[in-house]
């Protein structure tokens, strides 16, 4: 088994904050743990993507091999949350599925804190891949990074006798 980490990068949809509840929302996908998005409208959780939320779709995931597990955690500019294991999408995990994950990040679902919900590509407001996916207590309403840890079996495992032939066997 191998493990690799990838990050939310906004490659399918740049960070979007339709109601201007966050300052510097692009920082959620800039790959830096020092810069962060900060919620400036802590009026509460409305539970709808258009309220008090950052939408961002796409990760920098790429690779080959069979994926057995995907975990996620958040960074708030100074600390990491614990990892949370995501439920498998309907069609199972693939590298394309990890690369196209969608996020919905809000402030106020935890009292106080930041919550990020992870969805399959094209299923925002549908099946959450964990309930809630991941939360982090943070009274400041900050998030700087979303990290995905992928556990997989590598395609490059040598097979003795096929890719690397054995020497001829001689009887004594």
C-alpha positions in Angstrom: 0.0 0.0 0.0 1.1 3.5 -0.8 -0.2 6.8 0.6 -0.2 10.2 -1.2 -1.6 13.6 -0.3 -3.4 16.0 -2.5 -5.1 19.4 -2.0 -8.2 21.3 -3.0 -7.0 23.5 -5.9 -10.2 24.8 -7.6 -9.3 23.3 -10.9 -13.0 22.6 -11.8 -14.5 25.6 -10.0 -12.4 28.4 -8.3 -13.4 29.2 -4.8 -16.8 31.1 -4.9 -18.5 33.0 -2.2 -21.8 34.2 -3.7 -23.0 36.2 -0.6 -19.6 37.8 0.3 -19.5 36.1 3.7 -15.8 35.4 3.5 -12.7 37.5 2.9 -9.9 36.1 0.7 -11.9 32.9 -0.2 -9.3 32.1 -3.0 -6.8 31.3 -0.2 -8.7 28.0 0.5 -7.2 26.6 -2.8 -3.8 28.4 -3.0 -1.8 25.5 -1.5 -0.5 27.6 1.3 -1.2 27.0 5.1 -0.2 30.5 6.0 -2.9 32.3 4.0 -6.5 31.7 4.8 -10.1 32.5 4.0 -11.9 34.2 6.9 -15.6 34.3 7.5 -16.8 37.9 8.0 -20.5 37.1 8.4 -21.0 34.7 11.3 -24.7 35.2 11.3 -25.3 31.5 11.4 -25.6 28.4 9.4 -28.4 28.3 6.9 -27.6 24.9 5.4 -27.8 26.0 1.8 -24.8 26.4 -0.6 -25.7 30.0 -1.4 -25.6 31.1 2.3 -22.4 31.7 4.2 -20.4 29.2 2.2 -17.4 28.8 -0.1 -17.9 26.4 -3.0 -14.7 25.0 -4.6 -14.4 22.0 -6.9 -11.3 20.1 -8.0 -8.1 18.7 -6.5 -4.6 18.2 -7.8 -4.9 14.4 -7.4 -3.4 12.2 -10.1 -1.9 8.7 -10.1 -2.5 5.1 -10.9 -3.5 2.0 -9.0 -6.5 0.9 -7.0 -7.7 3.3 -4.3 -8.8 1.7 -1.1 -9.4 4.8 1.1 -9.6 8.6 1.0 -9.3 10.7 4.1 -9.7 14.5 4.4 -8.6 17.1 7.0 -8.6 20.9 7.3 -6.0 23.5 8.1 -7.1 26.8 9.7 -3.9 28.8 9.3 -2.2 27.4 12.4 -3.5 23.8 13.1 -4.8 20.7 11.4 -8.0 19.0 12.2 -8.1 15.2 12.6 -8.5 13.1 9.5 -12.0 11.9 8.5 -12.4 8.9 6.2 -14.7 9.6 3.3 -17.4 7.2 2.2 -16.9 5.7 -1.2 -18.7 7.3 -4.1 -21.5 5.2 -5.8 -19.1 4.1 -8.5 -16.2 3.5 -6.1 -12.9 5.4 -5.9 -10.9 6.3 -9.0 -8.2 8.9 -9.6 -10.7 10.9 -11.6 -13.2 10.8 -8.8 -10.6 12.2 -6.3 -9.5 14.9 -8.8 -13.1 16.1 -9.3 -14.3 16.2 -5.6 -16.5 19.2 -4.7 -16.4 21.1 -1.4 -18.9 23.2 0.4 -17.3 25.1 3.4 -19.3 27.0 5.9 -18.8 28.7 9.3 -21.2 28.2 12.1 -22.3 24.6 11.8 -20.0 23.7 14.7 -20.5 26.3 17.4 -18.1 27.9 16.6 -16.3 26.3 13.8 -15.7 25.6 10.2 -17.3 22.6 8.4 -16.4 21.3 5.0 -18.7 18.9 3.2 -17.3 16.7 0.4 -19.4 15.6 -2.6 -18.9 13.6 -5.7 -18.5 15.5 -8.9 -21.9 16.9 -10.1 -23.7 15.9 -6.9 -23.5 19.1 -4.8 -26.5 19.0 -2.4 -26.7 15.3 -3.1 -24.8 12.5 -1.3 -22.3 13.8 1.2 -19.3 11.5 1.4 -19.4 11.7 5.2 -21.9 13.3 7.6 -20.7 16.0 8.2 -17.5 15.4 6.3 -15.0 17.2 8.4 -15.2 19.9 11.1 -12.7 22.1 12.9 -13.4 24.2 16.0 -12.2 27.7 15.1 -13.9 30.7 16.6 -12.2 32.9 14.0 -13.9 31.2 11.1 -10.7 30.5 9.2 -9.7 27.8 6.7 -6.5 27.7 4.7 -6.3 24.3 3.2 -8.2 21.1 2.5 -6.0 18.0 2.3 -7.0 14.6 0.8 -4.9 11.5 1.8 -5.3 8.7 -0.7 -4.3 5.1 0.1 -3.8 3.0 -2.9 -2.1 -0.1 -4.4 0.5 0.9 -6.9 0.4 -0.4 -10.5 4.2 -0.6 -10.5 4.6 -3.6 -8.2 7.1 -5.9 -9.9 5.9 -9.4 -10.8 8.8 -11.9 -10.5 9.0 -14.1 -13.6 7.1 -11.8 -15.9 8.6 -8.3 -15.9 11.8 -9.6 -14.2 12.5 -13.1 -15.6 14.1 -15.6 -13.2 17.3 -17.2 -14.2 17.1 -20.7 -15.7 16.7 -23.4 -13.1 19.4 -26.2 -13.2 19.0 -29.5 -11.5 21.9 -30.6 -9.3 
